[in-house]
Amino acid sequence: MPIQALGYAGFGSADLDGWRQFGTGLVGLQAVERGNSLLAFRMDDRKQRIVIDRAMPEGGRFFGWEVADAADLTALAARLEKAGVAVTAEPQTLADARRVRGLISFSDPAGNRLEAFYGAETDDTPFRPGRSISGFRTGPLGLGHAVLTVENIDTMMPFYVGLLGFGLSDYMLKPFRAYFFHINARHHSLAMIETGKSGMHHLMVELLSLDDVGQSYDVALNEDRVNVTLGRHTNDLMTSFYARTPSSFMVECGWGGRAIDPATWQSCELKDGPSLWGHERLWLPPEDREVAREMRMRAAAEGRRAPVQVMEGNYKLMPGTCPWWDGVSKAGA
């Protein structure tokens, strides 16, 4: 699979000041000034991960998908062209602006601008978060995940799965139709929600500490930016909330996303809804919100739960002092 990760994303907005405050003060990104019309954000050793461009139209967006090297980029371009997809070999000036060595661009069936690249530049200086956080989970998993709204998922799947090589992680039909796709160990790097129109739904960034998410949530509440309340997902097991950006989409701040093995993962339908608890979705129509609420109430009644997903060293084990829990744990082993 030539595509390895979501490397970067860019959005058009004239509100650079609003984005600077949102990105640093709420999410914890590091702002990097790129002149009067461009604002970039760092979240690790990469020179930039998210770009806000005043010169792009409001609602404009692009996504940079990473490949290993020049040979893989050439192979991807050839595969796309063979399938009748128009591919542009972008000039070095644009590659330099994206802080990568090589770059091509093309569009998906909905007209979203996609870019593929190799050779992302790293910075000599350490990442300095905009507020006090422990950091972001990136590396081989990439920036996070992007979720698009689409007119019809069925018309998009042959392009992303058949042509680009994404794997289907799982899907749901209620309270809305959504499909989730992986390209590495992150449960999904891309998802699509069928709404009848094409757009950007949200961008997810994964923080390294649950307390980072909780404190971001407090900031979002204080600024009246919460669009989806704190909750935990059923499929990637992420504990997260969604904040309204200065643009027309959301950023999901999450922690504890599950890792999968793409070689053995089996996709399935999610019949228990998108969330184990929480995640009251203010963006949903009232009737769909009620369906989602009923599904969460059923999950509560059935006692549905899942183990917390943690990285080595990011937890402290408590002594087993409860005979009842020790019995439950052994019975489930």
N, C-alpha and C positions, 0 to 999 in steps of 0.2 A: 504494500500500500504506500504510494509515494507521498501522500499528504500525511503529515505527522501530528500537527497541532494547529490550533488557532493562535497565530503569532501576534496579531495586532488588529485593531479596529479603529475606524475613523468616522466622524460625524460632522455634518454641517450645522453651524450655529453662530449667530451674531453675538450671543451672550457669553463672551469669553470670561468676563468678570464673574458671572453667575456660576459658570462651570469651574472656574478656579476655586471658588469658595466651596462648591459642592465636592469637587474631587479631593481637595486637601482636607477640608474641615470635617466632612462627613465620612467619606470613604477611607481617607488616609493615604491617598496617592501623593506622589511627589510631582509638583508642577515644574515644567521646563519651558521657559519662554522661547518661542521661535519667531520673533518679530511681531509686527502689529496684527497679523491676520491669522496666526497659528498658535495654538496652545497644545503642548504635548504633556503626557503624564508617564512617569516611570512607576513601576511596582516591583522591580527586581534589578538585576544587573544589566538588563537591556536598556538601550538609550531611550526607547519609547515603546509603550504598549498601546496607549489610547491617544488619539489625535482629535482635537476639535478645530475645525477649519472655518474661519469666517467667510472665506471666498466660496465655499460650497453652499448650495441652497439649503435652507432649513428642511430637515428631513432627509437630506442626502446622506449616504453611508457607504462605506467600503469595508471589506473584511480581508485580512491578509492571512492566507493559509500557508504554513511552512512545509518545505520539503528539505531533504537532506543536503543536496548539492546541485551543481549545475546540470549534471547528467539527468537527475530526476526531474528537474524543471523542464529540460528539453523533452523528456519522455512524456511528461504530463501535457505539454503544449501539443505534441504530435497526436496524442490520444484524443484531445479535445478537437483538434482540427479534423481528424479522421471522422469524428462523429458529427461534423458540420457546425461546430461551435467556433465563432470568430474569436481569435486570440491576438492580442497586441503585445509585441515585445516592447516593453516600456523603455524609454531612454534612461541613460545613466543619471540624468538630473533628477528624475522622479525616484529612481532607486536610492539615490543619495538622500532625498527628502524623507523617504521611508526608513532610512538608516539600514539598508540591506545591500547585498552585493549584486543580486540579479533579480529581475521582476518581470512578470507577465500579468496581463489582466484579461478578464472575460466576464460574461454575465450569465446568471442562472436564468431559468425560464420565466421568472417573475421580473427580471430586469435588475436584480441586485448586483452591484459591482463587486466582483470577486477578484482578488489578487493572489498570486502564488509567488513565493520568493524563497531564496536561500541566503545564508550568510548574514544573519542579523548581527548588527554591531552591538558590542557590550561597552559599558562605560567604565573608565578607570576609577571613578569615585564610587563609594558605596551608596546604595539606596538610602535616602533619607525621607521617611514618611512625613506627610503633611501634618499629622497629629500622632500621638504616641500609640503605635500599634506594634504587634510583634512581627508583622510581615504578611506576605501573600504566598499561597501555594501555586507555584507556576512550574518552572523547569520543563521536563518532557511532557507535562500535562497541558502546557500552553497557558495563554492568558486567562482562560475560564471557559464560559460558554456563551453563545449568542442564541437568542430565540427570536424567530421571525413570525409575523402574522402573514398568512398566505390566503389566497382565494380558494385554492384547492390543493390539498396535500398530494393527491394522487398524481397530479401533473408534475410535481417536483421530485418525487422519489426516484424515478428512473435516472434523473440527472445526478443527484447526490449519491445514491446507492450504486446504481449500475455503472455510471461514468466516473465519478470521483472516488468511489470505493469506500464510502461511509458504511458502517454497520448499523443496523437497526437495534437499538437497545431495548425499547419497549414502546407501548402506545396506549392511549386511553381514548374512549369514546364519550365518556361522561365525566364531569359536567360540561366539558367541551372536548372537541377532537384535537388531540395533540400527539405528535410522534417525536421520538428522541433518538439521536444518532451519535455514535462514537467513532473515534479514529485512533484513540490510544486508551490508556487505562482509566481516564476520566469517564464516568458513566455516560455523560453526553457532552460533546463540544458544540453541538448544534441541535436545536429543536424547532419545530414548526407547530403553530396553533392555527387551526382553520377558522378564520373569522369572516371570510368573504372579501377581504381586501388585503393588499400587500403593504407591509410596513415593518417597523422595528418594535418588538415587544419589550425585551429587556436584555441586558448584558450582565452576566454573573461574574463576580470576583470572589475567590475563596480566601478567607483570612486564616491565619494559623492558630488563633485562639478564640474560643467561644466568647470570652470576655471582650475581645475586639468587636465582635458582632453586637453584643449587648450594649456596649458603649456607643457604637454607631447608631444603634436603634434609639438610644436616648437622644442623641443629636438630631436624628430624623424626626422624632416626636416633638422635640423642642422647636424645630423649624417647620412643623406641619407638612412633612414630606412623605409620610408613610402611606403607600398605596396598597401594600399587602402586609398584614400584621405578622409578627413573629410566629414561626411554625416550623414543622419538620416534614419533608417530602417522603412519599412512600417509595419512590424508585431509587433516587440517588442518596436518600437518607440525610440530605443536607438540612441543617438547622439554619434558617435564614429569615430575612425580611426583604421587602422591596421598597426602594425610595424613588420618588418622582424626581427626575433630573430637570435641569433648566430647559431641556428639549422635550420632545413628545414621546419619550419612552422612559423605562425604569432601569435602575441598577439594582441587582440582587446582591446583597452582602451575606455571604454564607460561611459555614464552618462544618467540617466533618463529612465531606462528600465521600461516598464509597469508591473504591478502586475495583475495576473488573479486569478479567483476562479476555481481551478481544478474540483470542483464538478459540475459546471454549464457551463464550457467553451465549445463552439462548434467550432470544427475545420472547416477550409474552404480552398479553393484554393486561393492563392495570384495571382491575375491577373494583378497587377500594378507593378510587379517587386519587387526587394528586397529593394529598397531605394526611399524615397520621393525626395531626392536631394543628390548630392555629391556621395561619395563612388565610385570614378573611380577605377575600379579593374584592377590593372596592371598585375595580375596573369592570367587573362582571355585571351583566344585566341582572335585575333583582331575581328573576326566576332561576337563573343559573346559579346565583349565589345561594339560593335556598337549596338547590340540589346538592351543591358542594357541602353545605352545612349539614344536611341530612347524612351524607356519606361520612363526614367526620363524627357525627353522633353515633353512627353504626360502628365505626372503628373504636370509639370509646366504649360502647356497650360490649363489644367483643374482646376488648382488652388487647387490641393489636399493637405491637411494639416491635422494635428492632434494636440490635446492639448498637451502641455508639461507635462510630468509626474514628479511630484515633491513630496518629503516627507514633512511632517509637519515641519515648521520652516526653511525649506531650500528655502524660497522664500520671496519676499516682494511685497505686492499688491500695484499697482499704482492706484491713484484716477481715476475714470471714467470721463475723460474730453473730450471725443470725441463722440458727439451725433450719428455719423454714426455707430461707433463700438458698442455703447450701443444698437442701434436698431438691429444690426446684432446679437448680443449676445442674446437679448430677443427673437428674431425670431427663433433662434436655440435651445432655452431652451425647 
